[in-house]
Amino acid sequence: MRDIPFDERYLTPYDPFAPQGDNRLRLRRLRRYLPEAMEDLTERQKEMVRMHFFEEKTVSDIARELSVNRSTVSRCLSRAERRLLRTLRFTL
């Protein structure tokens, strides 16, 4: 941030969640610990996470394929994400 002149610093919006620098180490840790963290999920959550994140299916597609409501899929994915974040919080 210091290499940007002062006047230009505040013209561009600051995004605190934008990647800062090199994330290779964090990605390596994530790849290492994700399979272990996935073990904490229920079978239903594992299946939905796999479909949504690895097969890149939409919530509607998952709901149609599993014959459940879209809100059920959304809720299940949210709970799975929270559980994964809680498990991986200290490793990343």
NUDO-766155 format. One record per residue: residue in three letters; x, y, z of N, C-alpha, C, CB in turn. Coordinates in Angstrom, 2 decimals. Glycine has a CB too. Example, Ala and Ser with C-alpha at 12.3 -4.5 7.8 and 13.67 -1.06 7.14 Angstrom:
2
{type = ALA&n.east = 13.19&n.north = -5.69&n.up = 7.80&ca.east = 12.30&ca.north = -4.50&ca.up = 7.80&c.east = 13.20&c.north = -3.30&c.up = 7.80&cb.east = 11.31&cb.north = -4.47&cb.up = 9.05} $
{type = SER&n.east = 12.85&n.north = -2.25&n.up = 7.08&ca.east = 13.67&ca.north = -1.06&ca.up = 7.14&c.east = 12.90&c.north = 0.03&c.up = 7.87&cb.east = 14.08&cb.north = -0.60&cb.up = 5.72} $
END
This chain:
92
{type = MET&n.east = 0.82&n.north = -1.18&n.up = 0.00&ca.east = 0.00&ca.north = 0.00&ca.up = 0.00&c.east = 0.87&c.north = 1.24&c.up = 0.00&cb.east = -0.93&cb.north = 0.00&cb.up = 1.19} $
{type = ARG&n.east = 2.07&n.north = 1.14&n.up = 0.55&ca.east = 2.94&ca.north = 2.31&ca.up = 0.62&c.east = 3.55&c.north = 2.68&c.up = -0.72&cb.east = 4.03&cb.north = 2.06&cb.up = 1.61} $
{type = ASP&n.east = 3.58&n.north = 1.73&n.up = -1.65&ca.east = 4.15&ca.north = 2.06&ca.up = -2.94&c.east = 3.18&c.north = 2.82&c.up = -3.84&cb.east = 4.60&cb.north = 0.81&cb.up = -3.63} $
{type = ILE&n.east = 1.92&n.north = 2.96&n.up = -3.41&ca.east = 0.93&ca.north = 3.73&ca.up = -4.14&c.east = 0.95&c.north = 5.16&c.up = -3.60&cb.east = -0.51&cb.north = 3.10&cb.up = -4.02} $
{type = PRO&n.east = 1.01&n.north = 6.16&n.up = -4.47&ca.east = 0.99&ca.north = 7.54&ca.up = -3.98&c.east = -0.25&c.north = 7.80&c.up = -3.12&cb.east = 1.04&cb.north = 8.53&cb.up = -5.16} $
{type = PHE&n.east = -0.11&n.north = 8.68&n.up = -2.15&ca.east = -1.16&ca.north = 8.94&ca.up = -1.18&c.east = -2.50&c.north = 9.29&c.up = -1.83&cb.east = -0.73&cb.north = 10.06&cb.up = -0.26} $
{type = ASP&n.east = -2.48&n.north = 10.15&n.up = -2.84&ca.east = -3.73&ca.north = 10.60&ca.up = -3.47&c.east = -4.46&c.north = 9.46&c.up = -4.18&cb.east = -3.46&cb.north = 11.72&cb.up = -4.45} $
{type = GLU&n.east = -3.70&n.north = 8.53&n.up = -4.75&ca.east = -4.32&ca.north = 7.43&ca.up = -5.49&c.east = -4.80&c.north = 6.33&c.up = -4.57&cb.east = -3.33&cb.north = 6.87&cb.up = -6.50} $
{type = ARG&n.east = -4.30&n.north = 6.29&n.up = -3.35&ca.east = -4.63&ca.north = 5.24&ca.up = -2.41&c.east = -6.12&c.north = 5.17&c.up = -2.12&cb.east = -3.88&cb.north = 5.43&cb.up = -1.14} $
{type = TYR&n.east = -6.76&n.north = 6.29&n.up = -2.04&ca.east = -8.16&ca.north = 6.33&ca.up = -1.64&c.east = -9.11&c.north = 6.46&c.up = -2.81&cb.east = -8.38&cb.north = 7.47&cb.up = -0.69} $
{type = LEU&n.east = -8.59&n.north = 6.49&n.up = -4.03&ca.east = -9.45&ca.north = 6.53&ca.up = -5.21&c.east = -9.94&c.north = 5.14&c.up = -5.57&cb.east = -8.70&cb.north = 7.15&cb.up = -6.39} $
{type = THR&n.east = -9.15&n.north = 4.12&n.up = -5.29&ca.east = -9.56&ca.north = 2.74&ca.up = -5.57&c.east = -10.16&c.north = 2.14&c.up = -4.31&cb.east = -8.37&cb.north = 1.89&cb.up = -6.09} $
{type = PRO&n.east = -11.27&n.north = 1.44&n.up = -4.43&ca.east = -11.89&ca.north = 0.86&ca.up = -3.24&c.east = -11.00&c.north = -0.22&c.up = -2.64&cb.east = -13.28&cb.north = 0.27&cb.up = -3.58} $
{type = TYR&n.east = -10.94&n.north = -0.25&n.up = -1.33&ca.east = -10.14&ca.north = -1.24&ca.up = -0.63&c.east = -10.99&c.north = -2.46&c.up = -0.32&cb.east = -9.54&cb.north = -0.66&cb.up = 0.67} $
{type = ASP&n.east = -10.52&n.north = -3.60&n.up = -0.69&ca.east = -11.22&ca.north = -4.84&ca.up = -0.42&c.east = -10.40&c.north = -5.65&c.up = 0.58&cb.east = -11.47&cb.north = -5.65&cb.up = -1.73} $
{type = PRO&n.east = -10.86&n.north = -5.73&n.up = 1.84&ca.east = -10.07&ca.north = -6.46&ca.up = 2.85&c.east = -10.01&c.north = -7.96&c.up = 2.60&cb.east = -10.63&cb.north = -6.21&cb.up = 4.22} $
{type = PHE&n.east = -10.90&n.north = -8.48&n.up = 1.75&ca.east = -10.92&ca.north = -9.91&ca.up = 1.49&c.east = -10.16&c.north = -10.29&c.up = 0.23&cb.east = -12.34&cb.north = -10.40&cb.up = 1.40} $
{type = ALA&n.east = -9.63&n.north = -9.31&n.up = -0.47&ca.east = -8.84&ca.north = -9.59&ca.up = -1.67&c.east = -7.55&c.north = -10.29&c.up = -1.25&cb.east = -8.54&cb.north = -8.29&cb.up = -2.47} $
{type = PRO&n.east = -7.07&n.north = -11.21&n.up = -2.07&ca.east = -5.84&ca.north = -11.90&ca.up = -1.70&c.east = -4.68&c.north = -10.94&c.up = -1.55&cb.east = -5.50&cb.north = -12.96&cb.up = -2.74} $
{type = GLN&n.east = -3.93&n.north = -11.10&n.up = -0.50&ca.east = -2.79&ca.north = -10.25&ca.up = -0.23&c.east = -1.52&c.north = -11.07&c.up = -0.44&cb.east = -2.84&cb.north = -9.67&cb.up = 1.22} $
{type = GLY&n.east = -0.84&n.north = -10.82&n.up = -1.52&ca.east = 0.42&ca.north = -11.51&ca.up = -1.77&c.east = 0.24&c.north = -12.95&c.up = -2.22&cb.east = 1.26&cb.north = -11.48&cb.up = -0.54} $
{type = ASP&n.east = 1.18&n.north = -13.77&n.up = -1.85&ca.east = 1.24&ca.north = -15.15&ca.up = -2.28&c.east = 0.49&c.north = -16.05&c.up = -1.31&cb.east = 2.69&cb.north = -15.60&cb.up = -2.42} $
{type = ASN&n.east = -0.47&n.north = -16.81&n.up = -1.82&ca.east = -1.28&ca.north = -17.69&ca.up = -0.98&c.east = -0.93&c.north = -19.16&c.up = -1.16&cb.east = -2.74&cb.north = -17.48&cb.up = -1.28} $
{type = ARG&n.east = 0.21&n.north = -19.46&n.up = -1.73&ca.east = 0.55&ca.north = -20.86&ca.up = -2.00&c.east = 0.63&c.north = -21.70&c.up = -0.73&cb.east = 1.87&cb.north = -20.94&cb.up = -2.74} $
{type = LEU&n.east = 1.17&n.north = -21.13&n.up = 0.32&ca.east = 1.29&ca.north = -21.88&ca.up = 1.58&c.east = -0.08&c.north = -22.21&c.up = 2.16&cb.east = 2.12&cb.north = -21.08&cb.up = 2.59} $
{type = ARG&n.east = -0.99&n.north = -21.23&n.up = 2.15&ca.east = -2.34&ca.north = -21.47&ca.up = 2.66&c.east = -3.08&c.north = -22.50&c.up = 1.82&cb.east = -3.14&cb.north = -20.15&cb.up = 2.70} $
{type = LEU&n.east = -2.91&n.north = -22.43&n.up = 0.50&ca.east = -3.56&ca.north = -23.41&ca.up = -0.37&c.east = -3.00&c.north = -24.81&c.up = -0.15&cb.east = -3.39&cb.north = -23.01&cb.up = -1.84} $
{type = ARG&n.east = -1.70&n.north = -24.91&n.up = 0.08&ca.east = -1.09&ca.north = -26.21&ca.up = 0.36&c.east = -1.65&c.north = -26.80&c.up = 1.65&cb.east = 0.44&cb.north = -26.07&cb.up = 0.45} $
{type = ARG&n.east = -1.78&n.north = -25.95&n.up = 2.68&ca.east = -2.35&ca.north = -26.42&ca.up = 3.95&c.east = -3.81&c.north = -26.84&c.up = 3.76&cb.east = -2.26&cb.north = -25.32&cb.up = 5.02} $
{type = LEU&n.east = -4.56&n.north = -26.05&n.up = 2.99&ca.east = -5.96&ca.north = -26.38&ca.up = 2.75&c.east = -6.09&c.north = -27.74&c.up = 2.07&cb.east = -6.64&cb.north = -25.29&cb.up = 1.90} $
{type = ARG&n.east = -5.29&n.north = -27.96&n.up = 1.03&ca.east = -5.33&ca.north = -29.26&ca.up = 0.33&c.east = -4.94&c.north = -30.41&c.up = 1.27&cb.east = -4.38&cb.north = -29.23&cb.up = -0.88} $
{type = ARG&n.east = -4.04&n.north = -30.12&n.up = 2.18&ca.east = -3.58&ca.north = -31.17&ca.up = 3.10&c.east = -4.64&c.north = -31.54&c.up = 4.13&cb.east = -2.31&cb.north = -30.72&cb.up = 3.81} $
{type = TYR&n.east = -5.32&n.north = -30.53&n.up = 4.69&ca.east = -6.24&ca.north = -30.77&ca.up = 5.79&c.east = -7.71&c.north = -30.88&c.up = 5.39&cb.east = -6.09&cb.north = -29.69&cb.up = 6.79} $
{type = LEU&n.east = -8.06&n.north = -30.54&n.up = 4.17&ca.east = -9.47&ca.north = -30.59&ca.up = 3.75&c.east = -10.05&c.north = -32.00&c.up = 3.80&cb.east = -9.60&cb.north = -30.04&cb.up = 2.35} $
{type = PRO&n.east = -9.37&n.north = -33.02&n.up = 3.30&ca.east = -9.96&ca.north = -34.37&ca.up = 3.39&c.east = -10.25&c.north = -34.79&c.up = 4.83&cb.east = -9.02&cb.north = -35.38&cb.up = 2.74} $
{type = GLU&n.east = -9.36&n.north = -34.44&n.up = 5.74&ca.east = -9.58&ca.north = -34.77&ca.up = 7.14&c.east = -10.77&c.north = -33.99&c.up = 7.71&cb.east = -8.31&cb.north = -34.48&cb.up = 7.96} $
{type = ALA&n.east = -10.90&n.north = -32.72&n.up = 7.32&ca.east = -12.01&ca.north = -31.90&ca.up = 7.79&c.east = -13.33&c.north = -32.39&c.up = 7.20&cb.east = -11.78&cb.north = -30.42&cb.up = 7.42} $
{type = MET&n.east = -13.30&n.north = -32.92&n.up = 6.00&ca.east = -14.52&ca.north = -33.44&ca.up = 5.37&c.east = -15.06&c.north = -34.64&c.up = 6.12&cb.east = -14.25&cb.north = -33.82&cb.up = 3.91} $
{type = GLU&n.east = -14.21&n.north = -35.34&n.up = 6.86&ca.east = -14.66&ca.north = -36.49&ca.up = 7.64&c.east = -15.65&c.north = -36.09&c.up = 8.73&cb.east = -13.47&cb.north = -37.21&cb.up = 8.26} $
{type = ASP&n.east = -15.61&n.north = -34.83&n.up = 9.17&ca.east = -16.52&ca.north = -34.35&ca.up = 10.21&c.east = -17.92&c.north = -34.07&c.up = 9.69&cb.east = -15.96&cb.north = -33.10&cb.up = 10.83} $
{type = LEU&n.east = -18.09&n.north = -34.03&n.up = 8.37&ca.east = -19.40&ca.north = -33.74&ca.up = 7.79&c.east = -20.27&c.north = -34.99&c.up = 7.75&cb.east = -19.24&cb.north = -33.17&cb.up = 6.38} $
{type = THR&n.east = -21.58&n.north = -34.77&n.up = 7.71&ca.east = -22.50&ca.north = -35.89&ca.up = 7.54&c.east = -22.41&c.north = -36.37&c.up = 6.09&cb.east = -23.97&cb.north = -35.48&cb.up = 7.90} $
{type = GLU&n.east = -22.92&n.north = -37.55&n.up = 5.82&ca.east = -22.89&ca.north = -38.09&ca.up = 4.46&c.east = -23.63&c.north = -37.18&c.up = 3.49&cb.east = -23.50&cb.north = -39.50&cb.up = 4.43} $
{type = ARG&n.east = -24.75&n.north = -36.66&n.up = 3.93&ca.east = -25.54&ca.north = -35.76&ca.up = 3.09&c.east = -24.76&c.north = -34.48&c.up = 2.77&cb.east = -26.87&cb.north = -35.42&cb.up = 3.78} $
{type = GLN&n.east = -24.10&n.north = -33.92&n.up = 3.78&ca.east = -23.30&ca.north = -32.71&ca.up = 3.58&c.east = -22.13&c.north = -32.99&c.up = 2.65&cb.east = -22.80&cb.north = -32.17&cb.up = 4.93} $
{type = LYS&n.east = -21.47&n.north = -34.12&n.up = 2.83&ca.east = -20.35&ca.north = -34.48&ca.up = 1.96&c.east = -20.79&c.north = -34.53&c.up = 0.50&cb.east = -19.75&cb.north = -35.83&cb.up = 2.38} $
{type = GLU&n.east = -21.93&n.north = -35.18&n.up = 0.29&ca.east = -22.43&ca.north = -35.33&ca.up = -1.07&c.east = -22.76&c.north = -33.97&c.up = -1.69&cb.east = -23.67&cb.north = -36.23&cb.up = -1.09} $
{type = MET&n.east = -23.42&n.north = -33.12&n.up = -0.92&ca.east = -23.79&ca.north = -31.80&ca.up = -1.45&c.east = -22.58&c.north = -30.91&c.up = -1.67&cb.east = -24.76&cb.north = -31.12&cb.up = -0.51} $
{type = VAL&n.east = -21.61&n.north = -30.97&n.up = -0.77&ca.east = -20.38&ca.north = -30.18&ca.up = -0.94&c.east = -19.63&c.north = -30.65&c.up = -2.18&cb.east = -19.46&cb.north = -30.30&cb.up = 0.32} $
{type = ARG&n.east = -19.53&n.north = -31.96&n.up = -2.35&ca.east = -18.86&ca.north = -32.50&ca.up = -3.54&c.east = -19.54&c.north = -32.03&c.up = -4.81&cb.east = -18.84&cb.north = -34.03&cb.up = -3.48} $
{type = MET&n.east = -20.87&n.north = -32.11&n.up = -4.83&ca.east = -21.61&ca.north = -31.71&ca.up = -6.02&c.east = -21.48&c.north = -30.21&c.up = -6.30&cb.east = -23.09&cb.north = -32.08&cb.up = -5.87} $
{type = HIS&n.east = -21.55&n.north = -29.42&n.up = -5.24&ca.east = -21.55&ca.north = -27.97&ca.up = -5.42&c.east = -20.16&c.north = -27.41&c.up = -5.75&cb.east = -22.08&cb.north = -27.30&cb.up = -4.17} $
{type = PHE&n.east = -19.15&n.north = -27.84&n.up = -5.00&ca.east = -17.83&ca.north = -27.24&ca.up = -5.16&c.east = -16.93&c.north = -27.97&c.up = -6.13&cb.east = -17.17&cb.north = -27.17&cb.up = -3.84} $
{type = PHE&n.east = -17.04&n.north = -29.29&n.up = -6.20&ca.east = -16.14&ca.north = -30.04&ca.up = -7.06&c.east = -16.75&c.north = -30.28&c.up = -8.44&cb.east = -15.78&cb.north = -31.35&cb.up = -6.42} $
{type = GLU&n.east = -18.05&n.north = -30.52&n.up = -8.49&ca.east = -18.72&ca.north = -30.72&ca.up = -9.77&c.east = -19.34&c.north = -29.44&c.up = -10.30&cb.east = -19.79&cb.north = -31.80&cb.up = -9.65} $
{type = GLU&n.east = -19.29&n.north = -28.37&n.up = -9.51&ca.east = -19.77&ca.north = -27.03&ca.up = -9.86&c.east = -21.24&c.north = -27.02&c.up = -10.28&cb.east = -18.92&cb.north = -26.46&cb.up = -10.98} $
{type = LYS&n.east = -22.06&n.north = -27.76&n.up = -9.54&ca.east = -23.50&ca.north = -27.75&ca.up = -9.80&c.east = -24.16&c.north = -26.66&c.up = -8.97&cb.east = -24.13&cb.north = -29.13&cb.up = -9.47} $
{type = THR&n.east = -25.25&n.north = -26.12&n.up = -9.48&ca.east = -25.98&ca.north = -25.09&ca.up = -8.76&c.east = -26.86&c.north = -25.73&c.up = -7.68&cb.east = -26.83&cb.north = -24.24&cb.up = -9.72} $
{type = VAL&n.east = -27.34&n.north = -24.89&n.up = -6.78&ca.east = -28.23&ca.north = -25.37&ca.up = -5.72&c.east = -29.48&c.north = -25.99&c.up = -6.34&cb.east = -28.61&cb.north = -24.21&cb.up = -4.75} $
{type = SER&n.east = -29.99&n.north = -25.37&n.up = -7.38&ca.east = -31.19&ca.north = -25.91&ca.up = -8.05&c.east = -30.92&c.north = -27.28&c.up = -8.67&cb.east = -31.67&cb.north = -24.95&cb.up = -9.13} $
{type = ASP&n.east = -29.76&n.north = -27.43&n.up = -9.29&ca.east = -29.41&ca.north = -28.73&ca.up = -9.89&c.east = -29.29&c.north = -29.82&c.up = -8.83&cb.east = -28.09&cb.north = -28.62&cb.up = -10.66} $
{type = ILE&n.east = -28.67&n.north = -29.48&n.up = -7.72&ca.east = -28.51&ca.north = -30.45&ca.up = -6.62&c.east = -29.87&c.north = -30.83&c.up = -6.06&cb.east = -27.60&cb.north = -29.87&cb.up = -5.50} $
{type = ALA&n.east = -30.73&n.north = -29.84&n.up = -5.85&ca.east = -32.06&ca.north = -30.10&ca.up = -5.31&c.east = -32.86&c.north = -31.01&c.up = -6.25&cb.east = -32.82&cb.north = -28.78&cb.up = -5.09} $
{type = ARG&n.east = -32.76&n.north = -30.74&n.up = -7.53&ca.east = -33.49&ca.north = -31.56&ca.up = -8.50&c.east = -32.95&c.north = -32.98&c.up = -8.50&cb.east = -33.39&cb.north = -30.94&cb.up = -9.91} $
{type = GLU&n.east = -31.63&n.north = -33.13&n.up = -8.48&ca.east = -31.02&ca.north = -34.45&ca.up = -8.54&c.east = -31.30&c.north = -35.29&c.up = -7.29&cb.east = -29.52&cb.north = -34.32&cb.up = -8.73} $
{type = LEU&n.east = -31.32&n.north = -34.63&n.up = -6.11&ca.east = -31.55&ca.north = -35.35&ca.up = -4.86&c.east = -33.01&c.north = -35.37&c.up = -4.43&cb.east = -30.71&cb.north = -34.74&cb.up = -3.77} $
{type = SER&n.east = -33.86&n.north = -34.73&n.up = -5.22&ca.east = -35.31&ca.north = -34.65&ca.up = -4.93&c.east = -35.60&c.north = -34.04&c.up = -3.56&cb.east = -35.94&cb.north = -36.04&cb.up = -5.00} $
{type = VAL&n.east = -34.96&n.north = -32.91&n.up = -3.30&ca.east = -35.21&ca.north = -32.15&ca.up = -2.08&c.east = -35.45&c.north = -30.69&c.up = -2.46&cb.east = -34.01&cb.north = -32.27&cb.up = -1.07} $
{type = ASN&n.east = -35.90&n.north = -29.93&n.up = -1.48&ca.east = -36.17&ca.north = -28.51&ca.up = -1.70&c.east = -34.85&c.north = -27.74&c.up = -1.83&cb.east = -37.03&cb.north = -27.94&cb.up = -0.55} $
{type = ARG&n.east = -34.87&n.north = -26.65&n.up = -2.60&ca.east = -33.67&ca.north = -25.81&ca.up = -2.76&c.east = -33.21&c.north = -25.24&c.up = -1.43&cb.east = -33.95&cb.north = -24.67&cb.up = -3.74} $
{type = SER&n.east = -34.16&n.north = -24.86&n.up = -0.58&ca.east = -33.78&ca.north = -24.28&ca.up = 0.71&c.east = -33.08&c.north = -25.31&c.up = 1.60&cb.east = -35.02&cb.north = -23.73&cb.up = 1.43} $
{type = THR&n.east = -33.42&n.north = -26.58&n.up = 1.44&ca.east = -32.76&ca.north = -27.65&ca.up = 2.18&c.east = -31.30&c.north = -27.77&c.up = 1.76&cb.east = -33.49&cb.north = -28.99&cb.up = 1.97} $
{type = VAL&n.east = -31.07&n.north = -27.69&n.up = 0.46&ca.east = -29.71&ca.north = -27.76&ca.up = -0.06&c.east = -28.90&c.north = -26.56&c.up = 0.42&cb.east = -29.72&cb.north = -27.82&cb.up = -1.61} $
{type = SER&n.east = -29.49&n.north = -25.39&n.up = 0.32&ca.east = -28.81&ca.north = -24.16&ca.up = 0.74&c.east = -28.44&c.north = -24.21&c.up = 2.23&cb.east = -29.69&cb.north = -22.94&cb.up = 0.46} $
{type = ARG&n.east = -29.39&n.north = -24.64&n.up = 3.04&ca.east = -29.15&ca.north = -24.74&ca.up = 4.49&c.east = -28.07&c.north = -25.77&c.up = 4.80&cb.east = -30.46&cb.north = -25.10&cb.up = 5.22} $
{type = CYS&n.east = -28.12&n.north = -26.88&n.up = 4.13&ca.east = -27.15&ca.north = -27.95&ca.up = 4.35&c.east = -25.74&c.north = -27.49&c.up = 3.94&cb.east = -27.55&cb.north = -29.22&cb.up = 3.56} $
{type = LEU&n.east = -25.63&n.north = -26.80&n.up = 2.82&ca.east = -24.33&ca.north = -26.28&ca.up = 2.38&c.east = -23.79&c.north = -25.24&c.up = 3.35&cb.east = -24.45&cb.north = -25.68&cb.up = 0.98} $
{type = SER&n.east = -24.67&n.north = -24.39&n.up = 3.87&ca.east = -24.24&ca.north = -23.37&ca.up = 4.84&c.east = -23.71&c.north = -24.01&c.up = 6.11&cb.east = -25.39&cb.north = -22.42&cb.up = 5.17} $
{type = ARG&n.east = -24.40&n.north = -25.02&n.up = 6.58&ca.east = -23.95&ca.north = -25.71&ca.up = 7.79&c.east = -22.63&c.north = -26.44&c.up = 7.55&cb.east = -25.02&cb.north = -26.71&cb.up = 8.26} $
{type = ALA&n.east = -22.49&n.north = -27.01&n.up = 6.38&ca.east = -21.25&ca.north = -27.71&ca.up = 6.05&c.east = -20.08&c.north = -26.72&c.up = 5.97&cb.east = -21.39&cb.north = -28.47&cb.up = 4.70} $
{type = GLU&n.east = -20.31&n.north = -25.57&n.up = 5.35&ca.east = -19.26&ca.north = -24.55&ca.up = 5.27&c.east = -18.85&c.north = -24.07&c.up = 6.66&cb.east = -19.73&cb.north = -23.36&cb.up = 4.42} $
{type = ARG&n.east = -19.83&n.north = -23.83&n.up = 7.52&ca.east = -19.52&ca.north = -23.39&ca.up = 8.88&c.east = -18.71&c.north = -24.45&c.up = 9.62&cb.east = -20.82&cb.north = -23.07&cb.up = 9.66} $
{type = ARG&n.east = -19.10&n.north = -25.70&n.up = 9.45&ca.east = -18.39&ca.north = -26.79&ca.up = 10.12&c.east = -16.96&c.north = -26.91&c.up = 9.59&cb.east = -19.14&cb.north = -28.12&cb.up = 9.94} $
{type = LEU&n.east = -16.78&n.north = -26.79&n.up = 8.28&ca.east = -15.44&ca.north = -26.85&ca.up = 7.70&c.east = -14.58&c.north = -25.68&c.up = 8.17&cb.east = -15.52&cb.north = -26.87&cb.up = 6.17} $
{type = LEU&n.east = -15.17&n.north = -24.49&n.up = 8.20&ca.east = -14.42&ca.north = -23.32&ca.up = 8.67&c.east = -14.01&c.north = -23.47&c.up = 10.12&cb.east = -15.24&cb.north = -22.06&cb.up = 8.49} $
{type = ARG&n.east = -14.90&n.north = -24.00&n.up = 10.92&ca.east = -14.59&ca.north = -24.21&ca.up = 12.34&c.east = -13.45&c.north = -25.24&c.up = 12.49&cb.east = -15.86&cb.north = -24.68&cb.up = 13.10} $
{type = THR&n.east = -13.48&n.north = -26.26&n.up = 11.67&ca.east = -12.44&ca.north = -27.29&ca.up = 11.73&c.east = -11.11&c.north = -26.79&c.up = 11.20&cb.east = -12.88&cb.north = -28.52&cb.up = 10.93} $
{type = LEU&n.east = -11.14&n.north = -26.02&n.up = 10.12&ca.east = -9.91&ca.north = -25.56&ca.up = 9.47&c.east = -9.40&c.north = -24.22&c.up = 9.98&cb.east = -10.14&cb.north = -25.47&cb.up = 7.98} $
{type = ARG&n.east = -10.11&n.north = -23.61&n.up = 10.87&ca.east = -9.81&ca.north = -22.25&ca.up = 11.33&c.east = -8.36&c.north = -22.08&c.up = 11.77&cb.east = -10.72&cb.north = -21.89&cb.up = 12.47} $
{type = PHE&n.east = -7.82&n.north = -23.01&n.up = 12.49&ca.east = -6.47&ca.north = -22.85&ca.up = 13.04&c.east = -5.37&c.north = -23.41&c.up = 12.14&cb.east = -6.39&cb.north = -23.53&cb.up = 14.38} $
{type = THR&n.east = -5.77&n.north = -24.14&n.up = 11.12&ca.east = -4.75&ca.north = -24.70&ca.up = 10.22&c.east = -4.40&c.north = -23.74&c.up = 9.10&cb.east = -5.25&cb.north = -26.02&cb.up = 9.63} $
{type = LEU&n.east = -5.30&n.north = -22.83&n.up = 8.78&ca.east = -5.04&ca.north = -21.89&ca.up = 7.69&c.east = -4.52&c.north = -20.63&c.up = 8.28&cb.east = -6.29&cb.north = -21.61&cb.up = 6.86} $
END
